[in-house]
Amino acid sequence: TDLKKGLQVLREAESLDIGLESEFIEEIKSFKNDVLGKVKVKFVEFLDRLKLKLRADDFKETSEGLGKIDRLTNLLGAHLRAPELRDKFVNLKKDRTEYINSLASKYKTMPIEEYKNKPPRELYSKLSHGGVDCIPVMEEMRRSIFDNVDSALADALKTGAPPEKNEHIRKVKMAIRFLPEEWKDTLSQNEETIKQEIIDNLTTTSREVTELLQSDDPILLKKY
């Protein structure tokens, strides 16, 4: 606000026809241009820093920084509406939107055993501080990961291997370690349900085999 008032004073001083020496008028213009020049340099440097923040998945800093630029642009108006400044600002906002939206599909096809190398909980945490436009991406990310874990559990049940030797159960257990805390209880319960179903199926099969081996019933023998 003080900067805006200062520039307004300088503009008014330039326009007043009160017999000011032309040299003084030029000094006012030079001072104003010097101030605006420094602001523009800082403007560009700040945008460059925000671009690096975005590449580091720092959505909180990027979102807050773009908000500051919005307010600065409104504050200084035409002084910061030069095409090169406007384009740089608009492009960064566009890059942020496109990058955040691209993250929605990041875990859709990623094997769950890779979660340990690219922990979903870290990205999810960063997105949670990135503003309302990150919410749809977070929801899509959650759906994709839950679907992937459920698919792995379905494979675990299909193979029928005991839980302690079941490769799919092992993958699920490892993957859950790298998920957001608020997801773990639900997925762990799903894992336990499948493990119990596998145990029940193995118990039933074992009992039936025992009955078969001990039976002289030709009908029962023919059944197997």
Salt bridges, closest charged atoms under 4 A:
GLU14 OE2 - LYS32 NZ 3.15
ASP34 OD2 - LYS38 NZ 3.54
GLU45 OE1 - LYS42 NZ 3.72
ASP48 OD1 - LYS88 NZ 3.10
GLU64 OE2 - LYS60 NZ 2.96
ASP70 OD2 - LYS93 NZ 3.90
ASP87 OD1 - ARG86 NH2 3.80
GLU113 OE2 - LYS171 NZ 3.78
ASP133 OD2 - ARG96 NH1 2.47
GLU140 OE2 - LYS108 NZ 3.19
GLU140 OE1 - ARG143 NH2 2.71
GLU167 OE2 - LYS171 NZ 3.39
GLU181 OE2 - LYS184 NZ 2.92
GLU191 OE2 - LYS173 NZ 2.77
GLU191 OE2 - LYS195 NZ 3.86
GLU192 OE2 - LYS195 NZ 3.20
